[in-house]
Amino acid sequence: MSADYLRLALDLARRGHGRTSPNPAVGAVLVKDGEIVGQGSHTWAGVKHAEIIAIEQAGERAKGATLYVSLEPCSHHGRTGPCADRIIEAGIAKVVAITEDPNPAVSGSGFGRLIEAGVAVQLDSALAHEAEELNLPFFHFMRTGLPLVTLKSAMTLDGKIAAPEDNSGWITSERARAHVQQVRHLHDAILTGIGTVLSDNCLLTDRSGLERSRPLLRIVLDSHLRLPLDSAMVQSCRGDVLAVCTSVASPARRKALEARGVEVFTADGEAGRTSLHKVVKLLAERKYLSLMIEAGSMVNWHALESGAADRILFYYAPKIMGGTQSLPVAGGLGRRRRIDAIQFKDLRIHPIPPDEFAVEAWFDRTVLAPRPDL
């Protein structure tokens, strides 16, 4: 039965997807005498952690119960008090958790406090991989200090993302695009280049219709601040648009954008371009746990060549564009030798019936160290 309760804790944690950042999504189940007496899942708006919600639901029945939780209970003060203290106060006899908290401020200390108070603690790691996948950006951020960066693109089977002339219509199906919206919902920020904005007048919003813990931050790499004041992004800005420029950008353009609520950030990189690494560091300082890049051929190559991207998520449609003038997913100079190709690992295929699929893979940093872009 222990596995069933832990599985339920994971299911409860999933309810927090997109609703907990910068905190992890956590689920908790309280069981006494073979009966579930309390359960909870954390959301940022709800403030209370999953363990506290389960304890309050159980009331007096929490005493002597076993708590099944997807992540180690916290032991530090944040927006709420330590969950470990509330567990002890409630008289819970045993805590079974799937994973330790990767947060250096917590890792192991929550368990330690419980053990000191006489609470039995068990780490059941059978579902550890699934638990980490559920909170992938959080685990990545706690281990690296940086947001998880995903490069997403939609393309034909021959890797083309745009035609040389008319680009009306979509490459992928409505079903694939709906899947993308679900992925967007799981991210804290999204980034594109000014070329994409000028050609598509895109919004880059989360259209999943699901509740978020905070607005999706929309970022535009725009060296000379060409972002039109009447563009869809500027017109819809509610403090959720960031234009990234270089020091040569016009001060007048900066003031005009800022007057409309757009934040402007100067991030000089190589060859007069903006620096993706500086953008990623800024997001880390603001505790944005994840960034999704949806851009054109040149920005895509910049994300790959600079090592800013951690993984790719490429959507393939059953089409062939052909031609040397159609834009590939990654442009730029590219690599001149096959031996120097950027390599990936842990590849996974995500079927999108009836005829499409997405490829997810992680940048293999053991093969080629990322090139500095500072």
C-alpha positions as CSV (number, residue, x, y, z in Angstrom):
1,M,0.0,0.0,0.0
2,S,2.9,2.3,0.6
3,A,3.6,2.6,-3.1
4,D,-0.1,3.4,-3.8
5,Y,0.0,6.3,-1.3
6,L,3.3,7.6,-2.8
7,R,1.8,7.4,-6.2
8,L,-1.2,9.4,-5.0
9,A,1.2,12.0,-3.5
10,L,2.7,12.4,-7.0
11,D,-0.7,12.8,-8.6
12,L,-1.5,15.5,-6.1
13,A,1.8,17.2,-6.8
14,R,0.9,17.4,-10.5
15,R,-2.0,19.6,-9.6
16,G,0.5,22.3,-8.9
17,H,2.1,22.3,-12.3
18,G,2.6,25.9,-13.4
19,R,1.1,27.1,-10.1
20,T,4.0,26.8,-7.7
21,S,7.1,28.5,-9.2
22,P,9.6,29.3,-7.7
23,N,8.6,26.6,-5.3
24,P,8.4,22.9,-6.2
25,A,5.1,21.1,-6.8
26,V,4.5,18.8,-3.8
27,G,1.8,16.4,-2.8
28,A,1.1,14.9,0.6
29,V,-1.2,12.1,1.9
30,L,-1.9,11.3,5.6
31,V,-2.9,7.7,6.4
32,K,-4.1,6.3,9.7
33,D,-5.2,2.7,10.3
34,G,-5.3,2.1,6.6
35,E,-7.5,5.1,5.9
36,I,-6.6,8.4,4.2
37,V,-7.4,11.1,6.7
38,G,-5.9,14.1,4.9
39,Q,-4.3,15.1,1.6
40,G,-3.0,18.2,0.0
41,S,-1.1,19.8,-2.9
42,H,0.8,23.1,-2.9
43,T,0.0,26.1,-5.0
44,W,1.7,29.5,-4.8
45,A,-1.6,31.4,-4.5
46,G,-2.7,29.1,-1.7
47,V,0.5,29.7,0.2
48,K,0.2,26.7,2.5
49,H,2.4,23.7,1.7
50,A,0.9,20.3,0.8
51,E,1.9,18.8,4.2
52,I,0.1,21.6,6.1
53,I,-3.1,21.3,4.0
54,A,-3.1,17.5,4.7
55,I,-2.6,18.0,8.5
56,E,-5.3,20.6,8.7
57,Q,-7.7,18.4,6.8
58,A,-6.9,15.4,9.2
59,G,-7.3,17.5,12.4
60,E,-6.9,15.3,15.5
61,R,-6.6,12.2,13.3
62,A,-3.1,13.3,12.3
63,K,-1.7,12.1,15.6
64,G,0.0,8.8,15.1
65,A,-0.6,8.8,11.4
66,T,1.9,8.2,8.6
67,L,2.6,11.0,6.1
68,Y,3.4,10.1,2.5
69,V,5.0,13.0,0.7
70,S,6.6,13.5,-2.8
71,L,9.5,15.7,-1.5
72,E,11.3,16.0,1.8
73,P,9.4,18.4,4.2
74,C,11.1,21.8,4.5
75,S,12.9,22.9,7.6
76,H,13.4,26.6,6.9
77,H,11.3,29.8,7.0
78,G,10.1,31.1,3.7
79,R,6.6,32.5,3.1
80,T,5.5,29.9,5.6
81,G,7.1,28.2,8.7
82,P,8.9,24.9,8.5
83,C,6.7,22.0,7.6
84,A,8.9,19.7,9.7
85,D,7.9,21.7,12.8
86,R,4.2,21.3,12.0
87,I,4.6,17.6,11.4
88,I,6.1,17.2,14.8
89,E,3.5,19.4,16.5
90,A,0.7,17.3,14.9
91,G,2.1,14.1,16.5
92,I,2.6,12.4,13.1
93,A,4.4,9.1,13.8
94,K,6.1,8.4,10.5
95,V,7.1,10.2,7.3
96,V,7.7,8.4,4.0
97,A,9.2,10.6,1.2
98,I,10.2,9.9,-2.3
99,T,13.2,12.2,-2.7
100,E,15.3,14.6,-0.6
101,D,14.9,18.3,-1.3
102,P,17.8,19.4,-3.6
103,N,17.6,22.9,-2.1
104,P,20.9,23.3,-0.2
105,A,19.0,25.1,2.6
106,V,16.9,22.0,3.2
107,S,18.6,18.9,1.8
108,G,18.5,16.3,4.6
109,S,17.8,18.9,7.4
110,G,14.1,18.3,7.2
111,F,14.6,14.6,7.8
112,G,17.1,15.4,10.5
113,R,14.7,17.6,12.5
114,L,12.0,14.9,12.3
115,I,14.4,12.2,13.5
116,E,15.6,14.3,16.4
117,A,11.9,14.7,17.5
118,G,11.3,10.9,17.4
119,V,9.5,10.8,14.1
120,A,10.3,7.7,12.0
121,V,11.6,8.7,8.5
122,Q,11.8,6.5,5.5
123,L,13.1,7.4,2.0
124,D,11.4,5.3,-0.6
125,S,13.2,6.1,-3.9
126,A,11.3,3.7,-6.2
127,L,9.5,6.7,-7.8
128,A,12.5,9.1,-7.5
129,H,13.0,9.5,-11.2
130,E,9.3,10.3,-11.7
131,A,9.3,12.8,-8.8
132,E,12.4,14.6,-10.2
133,E,10.8,14.8,-13.7
134,L,7.8,16.4,-12.1
135,N,9.9,19.2,-10.7
136,L,12.7,19.2,-13.3
137,P,13.2,23.0,-13.4
138,F,13.3,23.2,-9.6
139,F,15.9,20.4,-9.3
140,H,18.0,21.9,-12.1
141,F,17.9,25.3,-10.5
142,M,18.9,24.1,-7.1
143,R,21.8,22.1,-8.5
144,T,23.1,24.7,-11.0
145,G,21.9,28.0,-9.7
146,L,20.5,28.6,-13.2
147,P,17.1,28.2,-14.9
148,L,16.5,25.2,-17.1
149,V,16.7,26.4,-20.8
150,T,14.7,24.6,-23.4
151,L,15.1,25.3,-27.1
152,K,11.8,24.5,-28.8
153,S,11.1,24.6,-32.6
154,A,8.6,23.2,-35.1
155,M,9.9,22.0,-38.4
156,T,9.5,19.7,-41.4
157,L,11.1,16.3,-41.6
158,D,14.1,17.9,-43.4
159,G,14.6,20.4,-40.5
160,K,13.1,23.5,-42.2
161,I,11.3,26.1,-40.1
162,A,10.5,28.8,-42.8
163,A,10.0,29.1,-46.5
164,P,11.9,31.7,-48.6
165,E,8.7,33.5,-49.6
166,D,5.1,33.0,-48.3
167,N,5.2,31.8,-44.6
168,S,1.4,31.9,-44.0
169,G,-0.1,28.9,-42.2
170,W,1.5,26.5,-39.8
171,I,4.1,23.8,-40.1
172,T,2.6,21.6,-37.4
173,S,-1.0,20.6,-36.6
174,E,-3.4,22.2,-34.2
175,R,-2.8,19.2,-31.9
176,A,0.9,19.7,-31.8
177,R,0.5,23.4,-31.2
178,A,-1.9,22.6,-28.3
179,H,0.9,20.4,-26.9
180,V,3.3,23.4,-27.1
181,Q,0.9,25.5,-25.1
182,Q,1.0,22.9,-22.3
183,V,4.8,23.0,-22.4
184,R,4.7,26.9,-22.3
185,H,2.5,26.7,-19.2
186,L,5.3,24.8,-17.4
187,H,7.8,27.6,-18.1
188,D,8.4,30.8,-16.2
189,A,9.8,32.8,-19.2
190,I,9.8,32.6,-23.0
191,L,12.3,34.2,-25.4
192,T,12.4,35.0,-29.1
193,G,14.3,37.3,-31.4
194,I,13.3,40.6,-32.9
195,G,13.2,39.1,-36.3
196,T,10.4,36.7,-35.3
197,V,8.4,39.6,-33.7
198,L,8.7,41.7,-36.8
199,S,7.7,38.9,-39.2
200,D,5.0,37.3,-37.1
201,N,3.8,40.0,-34.7
202,C,3.5,37.3,-32.1
203,L,2.1,37.5,-28.6
204,L,4.1,34.7,-27.0
205,T,1.5,34.2,-24.3
206,D,0.5,31.1,-22.3
207,R,-2.8,30.2,-24.0
208,S,-3.3,26.9,-22.1
209,G,-6.0,28.6,-20.0
210,L,-4.5,27.1,-16.8
211,E,-3.7,29.0,-13.6
212,R,-0.1,30.3,-13.2
213,S,1.8,31.3,-10.1
214,R,3.0,34.4,-12.0
215,P,2.7,35.8,-15.5
216,L,4.8,34.2,-18.3
217,L,7.7,36.6,-18.8
218,R,8.1,37.4,-22.5
219,I,11.6,38.3,-23.6
220,V,12.8,39.7,-27.0
221,L,16.4,39.8,-28.0
222,D,16.5,43.2,-29.7
223,S,20.0,44.7,-30.1
224,H,18.8,48.0,-31.5
225,L,15.4,48.2,-29.8
226,R,13.4,47.8,-33.0
227,L,10.4,46.4,-31.1
228,P,7.4,48.3,-32.6
229,L,5.4,50.3,-30.1
230,D,2.2,49.1,-31.8
231,S,3.3,45.5,-31.8
232,A,1.0,42.9,-30.1
233,M,3.6,42.3,-27.4
234,V,3.9,45.9,-26.5
235,Q,0.2,46.6,-26.7
236,S,-0.5,43.6,-24.4
237,C,2.3,44.4,-22.0
238,R,1.3,44.3,-18.3
239,G,4.8,44.4,-16.9
240,D,5.6,41.0,-18.4
241,V,7.7,42.0,-21.4
242,L,11.5,42.3,-21.3
243,A,13.5,43.8,-24.3
244,V,17.1,42.9,-24.3
245,C,19.4,45.3,-26.1
246,T,23.0,46.3,-26.5
247,S,24.6,49.5,-25.4
248,V,24.3,51.0,-28.9
249,A,20.5,51.0,-28.7
250,S,18.8,54.4,-28.9
251,P,18.0,56.0,-25.5
252,A,14.9,57.5,-27.0
253,R,13.6,54.1,-28.1
254,R,14.4,52.8,-24.6
255,K,12.3,55.6,-23.0
256,A,9.4,55.0,-25.4
257,L,9.3,51.3,-24.6
258,E,9.7,51.8,-20.8
259,A,6.8,54.4,-20.9
260,R,4.6,51.5,-22.2
261,G,5.6,49.2,-19.4
262,V,8.3,47.3,-21.2
263,E,11.5,46.6,-19.1
264,V,14.7,47.2,-21.1
265,F,17.8,45.3,-20.1
266,T,21.3,45.9,-21.7
267,A,23.3,42.7,-22.2
268,D,26.3,43.2,-24.5
269,G,27.6,40.0,-26.0
270,E,30.0,39.2,-28.9
271,A,30.1,40.9,-32.3
272,G,27.5,43.5,-31.3
273,R,24.9,40.9,-30.3
274,T,23.0,40.5,-27.1
275,S,24.3,37.8,-24.6
276,L,22.0,34.9,-23.9
277,H,24.1,34.0,-20.9
278,K,23.5,37.4,-19.3
279,V,19.8,37.0,-19.8
280,V,19.9,33.5,-18.2
281,K,21.9,35.0,-15.2
282,L,19.3,37.8,-14.8
283,L,16.5,35.2,-14.7
284,A,18.4,33.2,-12.1
285,E,18.7,36.3,-9.9
286,R,15.0,36.8,-10.1
287,K,14.3,33.1,-9.4
288,Y,12.8,32.2,-12.7
289,L,13.3,28.5,-12.8
290,S,12.8,27.8,-16.5
291,L,13.2,29.5,-19.9
292,M,11.7,28.4,-23.2
293,I,13.3,29.7,-26.4
294,E,10.9,29.9,-29.4
295,A,12.8,31.8,-32.1
296,G,14.2,31.9,-35.6
297,S,17.2,30.2,-37.2
298,M,19.9,32.6,-36.0
299,V,18.8,32.8,-32.3
300,N,18.5,29.0,-32.3
301,W,22.1,28.6,-33.4
302,H,23.2,31.2,-30.9
303,A,21.5,29.2,-28.1
304,L,23.2,26.0,-29.2
305,E,26.6,27.4,-30.1
306,S,26.9,29.4,-26.9
307,G,25.8,26.5,-24.7
308,A,23.0,28.5,-23.2
309,A,20.4,25.8,-24.0
310,D,20.2,22.7,-21.8
311,R,17.9,20.7,-24.0
312,I,16.0,20.8,-27.2
313,L,12.3,20.0,-27.9
314,F,11.8,19.7,-31.7
315,Y,8.4,19.1,-33.2
316,Y,8.3,17.4,-36.6
317,A,5.5,17.5,-39.1
318,P,5.2,14.9,-41.9
319,K,6.3,17.4,-44.6
320,I,9.4,18.1,-46.8
321,M,10.3,21.7,-47.7
322,G,13.5,21.2,-49.6
323,G,15.6,23.9,-51.2
324,T,18.7,25.7,-50.1
325,Q,16.8,29.0,-49.4
326,S,14.4,27.5,-46.9
327,L,15.6,28.3,-43.3
328,P,17.0,25.5,-41.3
329,V,16.2,25.1,-37.6
330,A,19.7,26.4,-36.8
331,G,21.5,28.9,-39.1
332,G,24.7,30.9,-38.5
333,L,28.1,29.5,-39.5
334,G,27.4,26.1,-38.1
335,R,30.1,23.6,-37.6
336,R,32.5,23.0,-40.5
337,R,33.4,19.4,-39.7
338,R,31.1,16.5,-38.8
339,I,33.4,15.6,-35.9
340,D,32.6,19.0,-34.3
341,A,28.8,18.6,-34.4
342,I,27.1,19.6,-31.2
343,Q,26.0,16.3,-29.5
344,F,23.0,15.4,-27.4
345,K,22.1,12.6,-25.1
346,D,19.1,11.0,-23.3
347,L,16.9,11.3,-26.4
348,R,13.2,10.7,-26.0
349,I,10.5,10.6,-28.7
350,H,7.0,12.0,-27.8
351,P,4.4,10.7,-30.3
352,I,1.7,13.2,-31.4
353,P,-0.9,11.1,-33.2
354,P,-1.6,10.5,-35.9
355,D,1.5,11.5,-37.8
356,E,3.7,13.9,-35.8
357,F,6.2,13.6,-33.0
358,A,8.5,15.6,-30.8
359,V,12.2,14.9,-30.0
360,E,13.5,15.8,-26.6
361,A,17.3,15.6,-26.0
362,W,19.8,17.0,-23.6
363,F,22.9,19.0,-24.5
364,D,25.9,16.7,-23.8
365,R,28.3,18.9,-22.0
366,T,30.8,16.1,-21.5
367,V,31.6,16.0,-25.2
368,L,32.0,19.7,-25.9
369,A,32.3,22.4,-23.3
370,P,30.0,25.4,-23.9
371,R,31.7,28.4,-25.5
372,P,31.8,31.5,-23.3
373,D,29.5,34.3,-24.5
374,L,30.4,37.0,-22.1
